[in-house]
C-alpha cells in the first residue's frame, strides 16, 4: 500500500530542493528592492498550482498534486533566477 507513495515522495523531494534554491533567489530579489516582482511571480505560481492541480489530480491523484506543485515551483525558480541573473549581468 505504501509503495505507491514512494513516487510521490520522490517528486516532493525534488520540489523541496527547488523551493530551497528559490528561497535564496527570492531573498536576493528582496535585497535589491524588487518586492513587487516577487508578488507577481507568486501570483503566477498560485495560478499554475491551481490550474495544474485541477487538471492532474483527477487523473493521477497524489502524484498529480506533487507534479503540479513541482511544475509551479520550477516555473517560479526559472522566472526568479532569470530575473536576478539579468539584474546582476547588467550591473557589471
Phi and psi in degrees as a GROMACS rama.xvg file:
@    title "Ramachandran Plot"
@    xaxis  label "Phi"
@    yaxis  label "Psi"
@TYPE xy
-84.8279  -9.20807  UNK-2
-64.8169  -32.8203  UNK-3
-66.5204  -28.0147  UNK-4
-72.633  -15.6355  UNK-5
-65.3227  -35.5366  UNK-6
-69.9316  -35.3333  UNK-7
-64.1896  -44.8985  UNK-8
-63.3311  -37.3003  UNK-9
-62.8057  -47.3388  UNK-10
-65.4156  -41.6254  UNK-11
-67.1425  -32.3057  UNK-12
-65.5895  -41.8769  UNK-13
-60.5182  -42.2822  UNK-14
-62.3588  -37.7453  UNK-15
-62.5579  -38.8817  UNK-16
-64.3143  -43.5109  UNK-17
-61.5742  -42.8233  UNK-18
-63.2069  -42.4963  UNK-19
-62.7754  -45.9344  UNK-20
-63.4455  -43.6783  UNK-21
-63.9229  -32.1416  UNK-22
-62.7435  -44.683  UNK-23
-64.7883  -41.2046  UNK-24
-65.1079  -40.5727  UNK-25
-62.3147  -39.3416  UNK-26
-63.8728  -38.1712  UNK-27
-62.9106  -41.3676  UNK-28
-66.1787  -40.7918  UNK-29
-62.3719  -37.1953  UNK-30
-68.5162  -20.898  UNK-31
-97.0681  7.15821  UNK-32
80.5096  24.907  UNK-33
-105.009  54.852  UNK-34
-62.5892  -38.7362  UNK-35
-67.431  -30.1812  UNK-36
-62.8375  -43.91  UNK-37
-63.2653  -37.4406  UNK-38
-62.7114  -38.8984  UNK-39
-65.8261  -44.6999  UNK-40
-68.3491  -31.0303  UNK-41
-67.8868  -36.2318  UNK-42
-66.5977  -44.8004  UNK-43
-65.5861  -39.3002  UNK-44
-57.0633  -45.4951  UNK-45
-63.5844  -42.1994  UNK-46
-63.2302  -44.0582  UNK-47
-63.1797  -41.6893  UNK-48
-60.7993  -46.363  UNK-49
-66.729  -48.5806  UNK-50
-65.7931  -46.1944  UNK-51
-69.0094  -33.4339  UNK-52
-64.9057  -42.9427  UNK-53
-59.5576  -37.6023  UNK-54
-81.9671  -36.0859  UNK-55
-93.4098  -30.6557  UNK-56
-62.0938  -44.6422  UNK-57
-61.7473  -28.132  UNK-58
-88.1012  -45.5121  UNK-59
-114.098  -6.23314  UNK-60
69.0117  -132.766  UNK-61
-63.4806  -37.7296  UNK-62
-65.7161  -32.8388  UNK-63
-63.7732  -41.6812  UNK-64
-65.2554  -43.7072  UNK-65
-65.5188  -37.1728  UNK-66
-68.3699  -37.6077  UNK-67
-62.7085  -45.2463  UNK-68
-67.9516  -40.3418  UNK-69
-62.2132  -42.9061  UNK-70
-67.1114  -38.2077  UNK-71
-66.5887  -43.965  UNK-72
-66.6661  -36.5218  UNK-73
-64.656  -42.1377  UNK-74
-60.7319  -44.172  UNK-75
-63.6967  -42.5104  UNK-76
-62.3555  -41.9398  UNK-77
-62.9603  -45.0335  UNK-78
-62.8962  -50.1322  UNK-79
-65.2139  -41.2183  UNK-80
-64.5327  -43.9117  UNK-81
-65.1469  -37.3989  UNK-82
-64.2732  -48.0549  UNK-83
-70.1762  -33.8358  UNK-84
-65.4867  -41.8846  UNK-85
-65.9163  -40.1057  UNK-86
-60.2324  -47.9335  UNK-87
-75.5175  -26.4145  UNK-88
-72.6192  -30.2457  UNK-89
-75.4673  -21.6106  UNK-90
-80.7145  -21.0455  UNK-91
